[in-house]
Amino acid sequence: RFRKPTTMVEGLNPKRTDLDRIAKDLKSKLACGGTAKEGYILLQGDHRDQVRDSLVNMGFGEGTIEVQ
C-alpha cells in the first residue's frame, strides 16, 4: 500500500500444512507482522533469506524452496 517491502510465501498446500501455525512461527522468529491468507503467507519486511532458513528448520525440503 505504501511501497513498503513485503515477503510472500507461496506454494504451501493449505490442506496438508497449517498456514496459521507456520505464519505465527515465522512472525515470532523474524519479529515482524504478517498474515496467512488463502494459500499464502504475507510477512512485513524483506525476509527472503531468513524465511528459507526457517522453513528448512521446520522440515520443508531445501530443494523445494525457491527465493525470488
Secondary structure, DSSP 8 states (H G I E B T S, - for coil): --S--EEEEE---TTTS-HHHHHHHHHHHHT--EEE-SSEEEEES--HHHHHHHHHHHT--GGG----
